[in-house]
Amino acid sequence: MGAMKWLVISVLMGICSQAAVATGGIEVTVFSASSKTMILRWTRVSGASSYKITVAPASSPNNHITYVTFGPNTVLGSVNSLSPNIVYKFTVEALDNSQVALSTAVLDAPTAPEMMDPIQTVKPKDSTTFIVEFNLQTAATSYIVRVENANGFFREDTVSSSPTEIKSLTPYTEYTLSVMAVNSGGRSQPSSPVMATTVLPPPQFSATSSPSNDSISVSWDPVAYAVQYTLSLYKLGSNTTVKHNTTNTNLTITGLDAGSLYNIKSYAWDPEGRKGDRSLFINQTTRPPTPSSVSVSMVMNNNVAGLSVSWELDQTVYGSVYYHVMSDQNLTCNSTSSSCTLSPVGCGEAHMVQVTASNEAGPSYPSSPVVFVTYPCPPQSLALVESPEGNCTLTWDTVPHADSYSAFIKRGDGSEEMCNTTSNNCTYHCECGYTYLMYVYAFNQAGSSPQGQVLNHTTLPCCPEGVSVSLVSTDTLEIQWTASRGAELYETRAADGAQVILCNDTAPVCALSDLNCDSPYSVVVIPCNDISGCNRACRAHTKDTAPCMPTNLMLNPKNSSCVSVSWTANNRAATYTVSATGDGGEHNCTTSGNTCDITDLPCGSTYEVSVTATSAAGQSLPSFSDSLETEPCCPVSLRVDQVTQAMTNVSWSHAKGAHSFITSLTSSRGHARCHTKDSHCLMGCITCGTNYTVTMEAFSHSGRRSNCTYQGFSSSACCPSGVRLYRLHSNSLRVYWRGAGSSHSYITEMVASSNNYTCTASPGENSCDVSNVQCGDVYNVMVAPLTPEGSKVLFCPQRLYSVTCAGNEVGTVIFRGKRSVD
């Protein structure tokens, strides 16, 4: 509603209030005007039945172009289809019923200008201002630029010409703009709208600094919708501007000139790639350059030594600069010129001097350090070290920054020696048992030090000669030597890196025991006396002790005649001999590793096994022994005898070392086993007509096992079943059975107290006929298979039949039962 009210007010502000010249009391005014329409308002006239408006150009008042009539109650009427920007003469008449004018009024009024072309260009001047350019119209006295946005903003600015500025807008906001021409008659219709967006506002700097003398750090508040920022740096007094782009809200620019004033401005870029409003300039000075050409000299002021420090001034530096001079000896001075003095200083002092320049941005980097040294102080802490080669080395504490030294050595017999050096020691030839007086001077470019400490020293006793070291047992060394000059006591030391064994004695012999095995001992004999102490520079002698005894002996039998022996070998280089001694004799193997195989061991034997290590130094103690039992021997012979059709008797010869046996008969139809300590056993569950594999496991007392294999065993053919006896014609009988296989021949026996009969059936047959049988007797009938050799199987059962007589011939056959084989 607020926008509509503003629109109404804007339209009313453009209404022309022109009054017509009245005749007879009617008054006419312009209510509103556009480029093609004029709306007039008039007063009522008593007795008028209609009102008529006649229109003619003011330039040709008699050339009426149109007229419009209205009813008696109308006081507001419009005239359309006019031309823009034309002054018209409007004649308004109040007519009676006879169309006679009761009253007449004439009014000259122009139409509004024609609707303008769309705005040509809209350019952002800054983040709150547009520069608008449009085509001008003749006869327009002014223009109205209408500005709107989607947030309800509406404004109309009256301007006099093009281009013009539209100000007080919101940064980075899209606006709709149109233009209207204005003259005395009113305003034209708005032109077709154009869209334009203001640019981003300028970044607001929050902090600037100079981290170093060639860099400036700048930070600013984020600008909404900004995707990138551009910083411009202009060095005062130059013609160069440097630009840097970043997506961050801070930036450090390097590679700048030290001690220079820079003007800095910035702008942001929106997502459309448009440059935003430019910020105001800020100034930032870089830190001053590092002072150069620093020089130091020594000066005296009131007998107080000091260091005069000077440097070059850089005339191109912007602003005020002050200088700070410091020494690593905690001396400082400040200056705004090119020099200052550090004081006081003493002898033997080395001063590392640096100069730092500072301005409002901060301090520069310190200058390269300059070292200056005063004259040296006298050397202190003189000491003497003797070497076995008959040389003595005089040492002293290094004097700070001394260039050279002179050492003076006076021996007790009056001889004197001098040594010049740049180090902190001098070496000269000396002999055992002498006393020496020594002192040292220090020198540098400033001069010589005063004389310092005097050292009085007696040399060490001489090293023993003819030292011999011998191994008298696995852990004992004996050391012998000849007595040396100046020695009152001998310290014998043996060290292997893990332990040190000492022996102190006045005699030239010593024994060191309880030494580590397989260790290289460094043995040295040190002569000592009460004045100079011990000479520890004597040559060492190296001697190895005997190898260590092998430990963790392990026996791993590999097969019946071979055992793998392993142990922990913790010697550096040794040869190991494994010995196995027992009832099978002695067996050995040798290796340089930690495992060895003893082969060709006989079965059924017991051994004691141990390992001995041997090296160039000697032989170790043998390891703790371990017992070995080889696999028991297999019986040389084994016999399988079938006792019954389902039972066998297995027997075998003696086996050395065997304590028990497991004998197995194995086939695809099943197997039988027996476990015994004897040399024979009975096995049941034997299947007839089957080939068996014969194996044996022989076990020793400790559980060692030998697997023995023998020639296979075939059980006898199966006895037939279902044996029946039938009577035939005359005195003949038929024996019938169910065979267990078709590959065997069968023999039939009928045995009575006084008569015996036999018959044979070929393979595949299951009956046999017996003729001329004596009746009246009881017969044992047996049917048995024949072996390939032709002998009968002895385990088949017999059946009892009574054969009665019917006259002189065989009568009824009666089954009496079964009987087993005797």
C-alpha positions in Angstrom: 0.0 0.0 0.0 2.9 2.4 0.7 4.1 2.0 -2.9 0.7 2.6 -4.3 0.3 5.7 -2.2 3.6 7.0 -3.5 2.5 6.3 -7.0 -0.7 8.3 -6.5 1.1 11.2 -5.0 3.6 11.2 -7.8 0.8 11.3 -10.4 -1.0 14.1 -8.7 2.3 16.1 -8.4 2.4 16.0 -12.2 -1.1 17.4 -12.7 -1.3 20.8 -14.5 -3.7 23.2 -12.8 -4.5 25.5 -15.7 -7.9 27.4 -15.6 -9.9 28.1 -18.7 -11.2 31.5 -19.7 -15.0 31.3 -18.8 -17.9 32.9 -20.6 -21.2 32.8 -18.7 -20.0 31.1 -15.6 -18.5 27.7 -16.6 -15.0 27.1 -15.4 -12.6 24.5 -16.9 -9.3 23.0 -15.6 -7.0 20.3 -16.7 -7.4 17.3 -14.4 -4.5 15.3 -16.0 -2.6 15.0 -19.2 -0.6 12.3 -20.9 1.0 12.2 -24.3 -2.2 11.2 -26.1 -5.0 11.9 -23.6 -6.3 15.1 -21.9 -8.7 14.9 -19.0 -10.7 18.1 -18.3 -12.8 19.1 -15.3 -15.6 21.8 -15.4 -18.2 23.2 -13.1 -21.9 22.6 -13.6 -24.1 25.1 -15.4 -27.7 25.4 -14.4 -30.1 24.4 -17.2 -27.4 22.6 -19.2 -28.5 19.3 -20.8 -25.1 18.4 -22.2 -21.5 19.5 -22.4 -19.3 19.6 -25.5 -15.5 19.7 -25.8 -14.1 20.9 -29.1 -10.3 20.4 -29.8 -8.1 22.4 -32.2 -4.3 22.9 -32.3 -3.4 26.1 -30.7 -1.4 27.0 -33.7 -4.5 26.6 -35.9 -7.5 27.4 -33.7 -10.1 27.2 -36.5 -9.0 23.7 -37.5 -11.1 21.6 -35.3 -9.8 18.0 -35.2 -12.3 16.4 -32.9 -15.1 17.0 -30.4 -16.6 15.0 -27.5 -20.0 15.4 -25.8 -21.0 14.4 -22.3 -24.3 14.2 -20.3 -25.7 16.8 -18.0 -24.3 15.1 -14.9 -20.7 14.7 -16.1 -18.1 17.2 -14.8 -15.0 15.2 -15.8 -14.2 14.1 -19.4 -11.3 12.9 -21.4 -10.2 13.5 -25.0 -8.2 10.7 -26.6 -6.1 10.1 -29.7 -4.1 13.4 -29.3 -0.5 13.8 -30.4 2.3 14.0 -27.9 3.9 17.3 -26.9 1.3 19.5 -28.8 -0.4 22.6 -27.4 -4.2 22.2 -28.0 -7.1 24.7 -27.7 -9.9 23.1 -25.8 -13.4 24.8 -26.0 -15.9 23.6 -23.5 -19.6 24.5 -24.0 -22.6 24.0 -21.7 -25.6 23.3 -24.1 -29.4 23.4 -23.4 -31.9 21.1 -25.0 -31.8 23.2 -28.2 -28.1 22.8 -28.4 -27.7 26.5 -27.7 -24.5 27.3 -25.6 -25.5 28.6 -22.2 -21.8 29.1 -21.2 -18.4 28.7 -23.0 -14.8 28.3 -21.7 -11.6 28.1 -23.7 -8.4 26.4 -22.4 -4.9 26.1 -24.0 -3.0 23.1 -22.6 -0.2 20.9 -24.0 -0.1 17.1 -24.0 2.7 15.3 -22.2 5.9 14.2 -24.1 6.1 11.0 -26.0 7.3 7.8 -24.1 11.0 7.8 -24.1 13.4 5.2 -25.5 14.8 2.7 -22.9 17.8 3.9 -20.9 20.9 3.4 -23.0 23.5 2.6 -20.4 23.7 2.2 -16.6 27.2 2.2 -15.2 28.1 1.9 -11.5 30.1 4.9 -10.4 30.6 3.5 -6.9 28.8 1.0 -4.7 25.9 3.4 -4.1 25.7 5.4 -7.3 24.7 4.7 -10.9 25.6 6.9 -14.0 22.5 6.7 -16.2 22.5 7.8 -19.8 19.4 8.2 -22.1 18.3 10.0 -25.2 17.0 13.5 -24.7 13.7 14.7 -26.1 13.0 18.1 -27.5 10.4 20.2 -25.7 11.1 18.1 -22.5 11.8 20.5 -19.6 13.0 17.7 -17.3 13.2 14.0 -16.8 12.2 11.6 -14.1 14.3 8.5 -13.5 12.4 5.8 -11.6 14.4 3.3 -9.5 12.9 0.1 -8.0 14.1 -3.1 -6.5 12.7 -6.4 -5.4 12.8 -5.4 -1.7 10.1 -2.8 -2.1 12.3 0.1 -2.8 10.8 2.8 -5.1 12.1 6.2 -5.9 11.8 8.8 -8.6 14.6 11.3 -9.2 14.0 14.4 -11.2 17.0 15.2 -13.4 17.7 17.9 -16.0 19.9 16.1 -18.6 21.8 12.9 -19.5 24.1 11.5 -18.3 23.0 11.8 -14.7 23.9 10.2 -11.3 21.5 8.2 -9.2 22.9 8.2 -5.7 22.2 6.8 -2.2 21.6 3.2 -3.4 22.4 0.0 -1.6 25.7 -1.8 -2.5 25.5 -5.0 -4.6 21.7 -4.7 -5.1 19.8 -5.3 -8.4 17.6 -2.4 -9.5 15.0 -1.8 -12.3 15.4 1.7 -13.9 13.1 3.6 -16.4 12.9 7.2 -17.5 10.1 9.6 -18.2 10.1 13.0 -20.0 8.4 15.9 -18.3 7.0 19.2 -19.8 4.3 21.7 -18.7 1.7 19.2 -19.8 2.9 16.4 -17.5 5.1 13.3 -17.7 5.3 10.7 -20.4 4.8 7.0 -19.8 7.8 5.2 -18.2 10.2 3.8 -20.8 10.8 0.0 -21.0 12.7 -0.9 -17.8 16.4 -2.0 -17.7 18.1 -4.0 -15.0 21.4 -3.0 -13.3 23.2 -4.0 -10.1 25.4 -1.8 -7.9 28.9 -3.0 -7.2 30.4 -4.3 -3.9 31.2 -1.8 -1.2 34.9 -1.0 -0.6 36.8 -3.2 1.9 37.4 -1.7 5.3 41.0 -2.1 6.5 41.3 -3.5 10.0 45.0 -3.7 10.5 48.3 -3.0 8.7 51.9 -3.8 9.7 55.4 -4.4 8.4 56.6 -7.9 9.5 60.0 -7.3 7.9 61.8 -4.6 6.1 60.6 -5.9 2.7 57.0 -6.8 3.5 53.7 -5.3 4.6 50.8 -7.3 6.0 47.2 -6.0 5.5 43.9 -7.3 6.8 40.3 -6.2 6.3 36.8 -7.0 7.2 35.1 -9.5 4.8 32.8 -8.0 2.1 29.6 -9.9 1.6 29.4 -11.7 -1.7 33.0 -10.9 -2.5 34.9 -13.8 -4.3 38.3 -12.0 -4.6 40.1 -8.9 -3.5 42.7 -6.8 -5.2 45.3 -4.7 -3.3 47.2 -1.9 -5.0 50.4 -0.5 -3.5 52.0 2.7 -4.6 55.4 3.7 -3.3 55.7 7.3 -2.5 58.0 9.0 -5.0 57.8 6.3 -7.6 55.7 5.7 -10.7 55.0 2.1 -10.0 51.8 0.5 -8.7 51.9 -3.1 -7.7 48.6 -5.2 -7.6 47.9 -8.4 -5.7 44.8 -10.6 -5.9 43.7 -12.9 -3.1 40.5 -14.7 -1.9 41.5 -14.2 1.8 40.9 -11.2 4.0 44.5 -10.7 4.7 47.6 -10.6 2.6 51.4 -10.2 3.2 53.2 -8.5 0.3 56.9 -9.2 0.0 59.7 -7.9 -2.2 59.1 -4.2 -1.1 61.7 -1.6 -0.5 62.9 -1.1 3.0 62.2 2.1 4.8 59.6 3.3 2.2 56.1 4.8 2.5 53.4 2.9 0.6 49.9 4.0 -0.2 47.5 1.1 -0.1 44.0 0.8 -1.5 41.7 -2.2 -2.1 38.5 -3.3 -3.9 36.5 -6.5 -4.0 35.2 -8.6 -7.0 31.7 -9.9 -7.1 30.7 -13.4 -8.5 29.9 -11.8 -11.9 33.6 -10.7 -12.2 32.8 -7.0 -11.6 35.2 -4.8 -9.7 33.8 -3.2 -6.6 34.1 0.2 -5.0 37.6 1.3 -4.3 38.6 1.9 -0.6 40.3 4.9 0.8 44.1 5.1 0.8 46.0 4.0 3.9 49.7 4.6 4.5 52.2 2.0 5.8 55.9 2.3 6.1 58.2 -0.7 5.8 60.8 -1.3 8.4 64.2 0.3 7.7 67.0 -1.5 5.9 69.6 -3.4 7.8 72.6 -1.1 8.7 75.6 -1.8 6.4 79.3 -1.3 6.5 79.5 -1.8 10.2 83.0 -1.3 11.6 84.4 -1.5 15.1 87.5 0.0 16.7 89.0 0.2 20.2 89.1 3.6 22.0 90.2 4.7 25.4 88.3 7.3 27.4 89.5 8.2 30.9 91.5 5.0 31.0 88.4 3.0 30.3 88.5 0.8 27.2 85.5 1.0 24.8 84.5 -0.1 21.3 83.6 2.6 18.8 80.9 1.3 16.4 80.0 3.1 13.1 77.9 2.4 10.1 76.6 4.0 6.8 73.4 6.0 6.7 70.8 5.3 4.0 69.7 8.7 2.7 66.7 7.2 0.8 64.9 6.0 4.0 61.6 7.7 4.7 61.0 9.3 8.1 62.9 9.2 11.3 65.3 6.3 12.1 67.1 5.5 15.3 69.8 2.9 15.8 70.4 0.4 18.6 73.9 -1.2 19.0 74.4 -4.3 21.1 77.2 -6.7 21.9 76.9 -10.3 23.0 78.7 -9.2 26.2 75.5 -7.3 27.3 76.8 -3.9 26.2 74.4 -1.6 24.4 74.2 2.0 23.1 71.7 4.0 21.0 72.1 6.8 18.4 70.2 8.7 15.8 73.5 9.4 13.9 76.0 7.0 12.3 78.1 5.9 15.4 78.1 5.2 19.2 80.5 3.7 21.8 80.2 0.4 23.8 82.0 0.5 27.2 83.7 -0.8 29.3 85.6 -3.7 27.9 88.4 -5.9 29.3 91.1 -8.3 28.3 90.4 -11.5 26.4 86.9 -10.4 25.4 85.4 -11.2 22.0 82.5 -8.9 21.2 80.1 -9.8 18.5 78.5 -6.5 17.6 75.3 -5.9 15.7 73.4 -2.8 14.8 69.6 -2.6 14.4 67.7 0.3 12.8 64.1 1.1 13.9 61.3 3.3 12.7 57.5 3.6 13.3 57.0 0.2 11.6 59.4 -1.7 13.8 63.0 -2.8 14.0 65.1 -4.0 11.0 67.0 -7.2 10.8 70.3 -6.9 12.8 73.4 -6.3 10.8 75.8 -9.0 10.1 77.8 -9.6 13.3 81.2 -8.0 13.5 83.6 -9.7 15.9 86.2 -7.6 17.7 88.7 -9.0 20.3 90.7 -7.2 23.0 94.2 -8.3 23.9 94.2 -11.8 25.5 94.3 -12.8 29.1 97.0 -15.1 30.4 96.4 -18.9 29.7 95.2 -20.9 32.8 94.7 -24.5 33.8 98.1 -25.8 32.5 98.3 -29.6 32.5 100.7 -32.2 31.2 99.9 -35.5 29.5 102.5 -38.0 28.7 102.5 -40.6 25.9 104.2 -43.9 25.7 106.3 -42.7 22.8 108.4 -40.5 25.2 106.6 -37.3 24.3 104.9 -34.9 26.7 102.0 -32.7 25.8 101.4 -29.5 27.7 97.8 -28.2 27.5 96.0 -25.1 28.7 92.6 -23.6 28.5 92.0 -21.8 25.3 92.2 -18.0 25.8 89.2 -16.4 24.1 90.2 -15.4 20.5 93.9 -15.6 21.1 95.8 -15.9 17.7 98.9 -17.8 19.0 100.7 -19.1 22.1 104.3 -19.5 23.2 105.1 -22.2 25.8 108.4 -22.3 27.7 109.6 -25.7 29.2 112.5 -25.9 31.7 113.8 -29.4 32.7 115.3 -30.1 36.0 118.8 -30.6 34.5 118.8 -27.0 33.2 117.8 -27.6 29.6 115.1 -25.3 28.2 112.7 -25.6 25.2 110.2 -23.1 23.6 107.1 -24.1 21.5 105.1 -21.7 19.3 101.6 -22.8 18.3 98.1 -21.6 17.4 96.4 -24.5 19.3 96.1 -25.0 23.1 98.9 -27.6 23.4 102.5 -28.2 22.8 104.3 -31.5 22.5 108.0 -32.0 23.3 110.2 -35.0 23.9 110.4 -36.0 27.6 111.9 -39.0 29.5 110.7 -40.9 32.5 111.5 -39.5 36.0 112.2 -35.9 35.2 110.7 -32.7 36.7 109.6 -29.9 34.4 108.6 -26.2 35.0 106.3 -24.8 32.3 104.4 -21.5 31.6 102.6 -20.0 28.5 101.9 -16.6 26.9 99.0 -15.8 24.6 99.1 -13.4 21.6 96.7 -11.7 19.3 96.7 -8.5 17.2 96.4 -6.4 20.4 99.6 -7.8 21.9 100.8 -10.3 24.5 99.2 -11.5 27.7 101.0 -11.2 31.0 102.7 -14.3 32.4 100.3 -16.7 34.0 100.4 -20.0 35.9 103.6 -22.0 36.3 103.3 -25.8 36.1 105.6 -28.2 38.0 105.4 -31.8 36.7 107.2 -35.1 37.1 107.0 -37.6 34.2 105.3 -41.0 34.5 107.2 -44.3 34.9 108.1 -46.1 31.8 106.0 -48.9 30.3 107.1 -52.5 31.0 108.8 -54.4 28.3 108.5 -58.1 27.4 104.9 -58.5 28.2 103.5 -62.0 27.5 99.9 -63.2 27.9 99.1 -66.9 27.9 95.9 -69.0 28.4 96.5 -71.5 31.3 92.9 -72.7 31.5 89.5 -72.0 29.9 88.9 -68.9 32.0 92.4 -67.9 33.3 95.2 -65.7 31.7 98.7 -65.4 33.1 100.6 -62.2 32.3 104.4 -61.7 32.8 106.8 -58.7 32.1 110.1 -57.2 33.0 110.3 -54.5 35.6 110.2 -50.9 34.3 112.1 -47.7 35.5 110.3 -45.6 38.0 107.5 -48.0 38.7 106.6 -48.9 42.3 103.4 -50.7 41.6 101.8 -52.5 38.6 98.1 -52.5 37.7 97.2 -55.3 35.3 93.9 -54.7 33.6 92.0 -57.1 31.3 88.8 -55.9 29.6 86.5 -57.5 27.0 83.8 -54.8 26.8 81.5 -56.5 29.3 83.8 -56.7 32.3 87.1 -55.4 33.6 89.4 -57.6 35.7 92.1 -55.9 37.8 95.2 -57.2 39.5 97.5 -54.9 41.5 100.9 -56.2 42.6 104.5 -55.1 43.0 105.8 -58.3 41.3 106.1 -58.5 37.5 103.6 -61.4 37.1 99.8 -61.6 37.5 97.0 -64.2 36.9 93.5 -63.2 35.9 90.8 -65.8 36.3 87.0 -66.1 36.1 87.1 -64.5 32.6 84.3 -64.6 30.1 84.6 -67.4 27.6 85.1 -66.7 23.9 86.0 -63.1 24.6 88.9 -61.0 23.2 90.5 -59.5 26.2 92.6 -56.4 26.0 95.4 -56.8 28.6 97.5 -53.8 29.6 100.1 -53.5 32.4 100.1 -50.0 33.9 103.2 -48.8 35.9 102.5 -46.4 38.8 104.4 -44.3 41.4 103.3 -42.0 44.2 104.3 -38.7 42.5 103.2 -38.9 39.0 100.5 -41.6 39.3 100.0 -44.3 36.7 101.1 -44.4 33.1 97.9 -45.5 31.3 99.3 -45.1 27.8 101.1 -48.4 27.7 100.4 -50.7 24.8 97.6 -53.3 25.2 97.9 -56.9 24.3 94.9 -58.9 22.9 94.3 -62.5 23.9 91.2 -64.6 23.3 89.8 -67.0 26.0 88.6 -70.5 25.1 85.2 -70.9 23.4 82.1 -71.1 25.5 80.5 -74.4 26.2 77.6 -75.1 23.9 74.2 -75.0 25.6 70.6 -76.0 25.0 71.5 -79.3 23.4 68.6 -80.7 21.4 68.2 -84.0 19.6 65.8 -84.4 16.7 65.8 -87.9 15.2 65.3 -87.6 11.4 65.0 -91.3 10.5 65.9 -94.7 12.0 69.7 -94.1 11.5 70.1 -90.4 11.6 69.7 -87.8 14.3 69.9 -84.0 14.0 71.8 -82.4 16.9 71.3 -78.6 17.5 72.6 -76.3 20.2 73.0 -72.7 21.1 76.2 -71.5 19.6 77.2 -68.2 21.2 80.9 -68.2 20.0 82.2 -65.8 17.4 84.1 -68.3 15.3 84.4 -71.9 16.4 84.3 -75.5 15.1 81.8 -77.8 16.9 82.3 -81.5 17.3 79.3 -83.7 18.2 80.1 -87.0 19.8 77.6 -89.9 20.3 79.0 -92.7 22.5 77.1 -95.9 23.3 76.7 -99.6 22.8 76.8 -99.0 19.0 80.3 -97.5 19.2 81.2 -93.8 18.8 79.9 -91.6 16.1 80.9 -88.0 15.3 80.1 -85.0 13.1 81.8 -81.6 12.8 80.4 -78.2 11.7 80.9 -74.4 12.1 77.2 -73.8 12.6 74.8 -74.8 15.3 73.4 -78.0 13.9 74.9 -81.3 12.7 73.6 -84.7 11.6 75.0 -88.0 13.0 74.3 -90.7 10.5 74.6 -94.5 10.2 73.4 -95.2 13.7 72.4 -98.8 14.2 68.8 -99.6 15.3 68.1 -100.5 18.9 71.1 -98.7 20.3 71.5 -96.1 23.2 74.0 -93.2 23.1 75.2 -90.3 25.2 75.5 -87.2 23.0 77.6 -84.0 23.8 79.1 -81.1 21.8 82.6 -79.5 22.2 83.6 -76.1 20.6 87.2 -75.5 19.3 88.8 -72.2 18.2 92.3 -70.9 17.7 92.3 -70.0 21.4 91.6 -73.5 22.6 88.8 -76.0 23.4 85.7 -75.4 25.4 84.3 -77.7 28.1 82.0 -80.3 26.6 78.3 -79.5 26.8 76.0 -81.3 29.1 75.2 -84.6 27.5 71.8 -85.9 26.4 70.7 -89.5 26.0 69.7 -90.8 22.5 67.8 -94.0 21.8 67.6 -95.1 18.1 64.5 -96.7 16.7 64.1 -100.4 17.6 65.0 -103.0 15.0 62.3 -104.8 13.0 62.1 -108.6 13.4 64.0 -110.2 10.6 61.3 -112.8 10.0 57.6 -113.0 10.5 55.2 -115.9 10.0 51.4 -116.0 9.7 49.7 -119.4 10.2 46.0 -119.8 9.8 44.5 -121.7 12.8 40.9 -121.6 11.8 39.0 -120.0 9.0 38.7 -116.8 11.1 41.8 -117.0 13.3 45.6 -116.8 12.6 48.7 -117.2 14.7 51.4 -114.5 13.9 55.0 -115.1 15.2 58.3 -113.3 14.6 62.0 -113.4 15.4 63.8 -111.3 18.1 64.1 -107.5 17.4 66.9 -105.6 19.2 65.7 -102.6 21.2 62.0 -103.5 20.8 59.9 -103.6 23.9 56.4 -104.1 22.4 54.8 -104.8 19.1 51.6 -103.9 17.2 51.0 -106.4 14.4 48.3 -105.6 11.8 46.6 -107.6 9.0 44.9 -105.1 6.7 42.6 -105.6 3.7 39.7 -103.9 2.0 37.3 -106.2 3.9 38.6 -105.2 7.3 41.7 -105.5 9.5 43.0 -107.3 12.6 45.5 -106.1 15.1 47.2 -107.3 18.2 49.4 -105.5 20.7 51.9 -107.6 22.8 55.2 -107.7 24.4 55.7 -111.3 23.3 57.1 -112.5 19.9 53.7 -114.0 18.8 50.0 -113.3 19.0 46.7 -114.8 17.9 44.4 -112.7 15.6 40.7 -113.2 15.1 38.2 -111.7 12.7 40.0 -113.0 9.7 37.9 -113.0 6.5 38.3 -116.1 4.3 39.5 -115.7 0.7 41.2 -112.4 1.4 44.6 -110.9 0.7 46.1 -109.1 3.7 48.9 -106.6 4.0 51.2 -107.6 7.0 52.7 -104.7 8.9 54.3 -104.2 12.4 55.1 -101.3 14.6 58.0 -102.0 17.0 58.3 -99.7 20.1 61.3 -99.1 22.3 61.1 -98.4 26.0 61.1 -94.6 25.4 58.4 -94.9 22.7 60.6 -94.8 19.6 58.8 -96.6 16.8 59.9 -98.6 13.8 57.4 -99.3 11.0 58.0 -102.8 9.6 56.5 -104.3 6.4 56.4 -108.0 5.5 55.2 -110.2 2.6 51.4 -110.3 2.3 49.2 -113.1 3.7 46.3 -114.6 1.9 43.6 -116.4 4.0 42.2 -119.7 2.9 39.3 -119.9 0.5 35.9 -119.7 2.1 34.1 -122.9 3.0 30.8 -123.4 1.2 27.5 -123.1 3.0 24.1 -124.8 2.7 25.6 -128.3 2.2 22.8 -130.8 1.5 22.7 -134.5 0.7 20.1 -135.9 -1.7 19.2 -139.4 -2.9 19.5 -140.2 -6.6 18.6 -143.4 -8.5 20.1 -146.7 -7.5 22.7 -146.3 -4.8 23.9 -142.8 -5.8 23.8 -139.6 -3.7 24.2 -136.0 -4.7 26.1 -133.5 -2.4 24.9 -129.9 -3.0 26.3 -126.6 -1.6 26.3 -122.9 -2.1 29.8 -121.9 -3.2 31.6 -118.7 -1.9 33.3 -118.2 -5.2 33.6 -119.5 -8.7 37.4 -119.6 -8.9 38.0 -122.7 -6.7 37.5 -126.4 -7.1 35.8 -128.3 -4.3 36.4 -131.7 -2.9 33.6 -133.7 -1.2 34.3 -136.4 1.4 31.8 -138.8 2.9 33.3 -140.8 5.7 31.6 -143.6 7.6 32.9 -146.2 10.0 33.7 -148.6 7.2 33.3 -146.7 4.0 34.8 -143.5 2.5 33.8 -141.7 -0.6 35.2 -138.7 -2.4 34.3 -136.6 -5.4 35.6 -133.4 -6.9 33.8 -130.5 -8.5 35.4 -128.1 -11.1 35.4 -124.3 -10.5 31.9 -122.9 -10.9 30.1 -126.1 -10.0 28.1 -126.5 -6.8 27.3 -130.2 -6.6 29.0 -133.6 -6.8 27.6 -137.1 -7.3 28.7 -140.1 -5.3 27.8 -143.6 -6.6 27.7 -147.1 -5.1 27.1 -145.7 -1.6 26.7 -148.3 1.1 23.3 -147.7 2.9 22.6 -148.3 6.5 25.4 -146.2 7.8 26.1 -142.7 9.3 28.3 -140.4 7.2 30.4 -137.3 8.0 30.0 -135.1 4.9 32.4 -132.3 4.3 32.8 -130.0 1.3 36.1 -128.0 1.2 37.7 -125.7 -1.4 41.0 -126.7 -2.9 44.0 -124.4 -2.8 45.8 -123.6 -6.1 48.4 -126.2 -5.0 45.6 -128.8 -4.8 45.4 -129.3 -1.1 42.1 -128.9 0.7 41.2 -126.3 3.3 41.1 -128.0 6.7 38.7 -125.8 8.5 35.4 -126.5 6.8 32.6 -128.0 9.1 31.2 -131.6 8.7 27.5 -132.5 8.5 26.1 -135.9 9.8 23.7 -137.8 7.6 22.1 -141.2 8.2 21.6 -143.1 4.9 18.9 -145.8 5.4 18.3 -148.8 3.2 15.2 -149.6 1.2 15.8 -153.2 0.4 19.3 -153.4 -1.1 19.3 -149.8 -2.2 19.7 -146.4 -0.6 16.6 -145.3 1.2 15.9 -142.1 3.1 18.7 -139.6 3.8 18.3 -138.1 7.3 20.3 -134.9 8.5 21.7 -135.6 12.0 23.4 -132.2 12.6 26.8 -130.5 12.2 30.1 -131.2 13.8 33.3 -129.1 13.7 36.6 -130.1 12.5 38.6 -132.2 15.0 
